[in-house]
Amino acid sequence: MIAETLSVTALWWAVIVSGLYHGLNPGMGWPLAVSAALMERKTKALFVTLAMLAFGHMVAMTAILLPFSLMVSLATWEQEIRTGAALVVIAMGVYLLINRRHPRFLARVHPGRLALWSFLAAMAHGAGLMLVPIFLAICAPSEPGSGHDAAGQLMAGNVGTAFVVAAVHTLAMTLAGAALATLMYFWLGLKFLSQTWFNLDLLWACSLILVGVVALLTIY
């Protein structure tokens, strides 16, 4: 019982840490908040932009997790579904290792549609996929139930968990991104960012592969 509690706690910390990691990644948009505030010369623009980015990211996380939460078959095919999800995450990481180009369609999204940009960026970079193995592990039934009622209760609980996981993750991402954006805007400036920040694409791809491998190792 204690081991199970510790395991669930570790999974929720993984949700938070992945959110912080996404927030620190410039690819999730916090430099756009700094740029908007500098161009408009208003501090308000910094936080409005961050809020729009957070909304788009939250929608993306929910859109990825919700279909899994609605799977009645999750009760009986839990291991197979988790294995498939882990393999998809690994495949996404390998793809990003091979294809290092930043998705071109993101450059075509109008700057005024930041929520849409954030949604598409999270999808394109596999941010939501990183959460899937963690989410499925949180939802894994300790005692598989049987019958329609048991499956219905499991599905209802998973839907609620999907929203909570997406919200906790997005909150952590927003706080990390806001901290960096505030630091850049008030003290360091974009010049410091352009000279010192390093490309996280390689680290991002490797982290997806790592999450998938860890998920596979913890299934059986």
Disulfide bonds with the S-S distance in Angstrom:
none
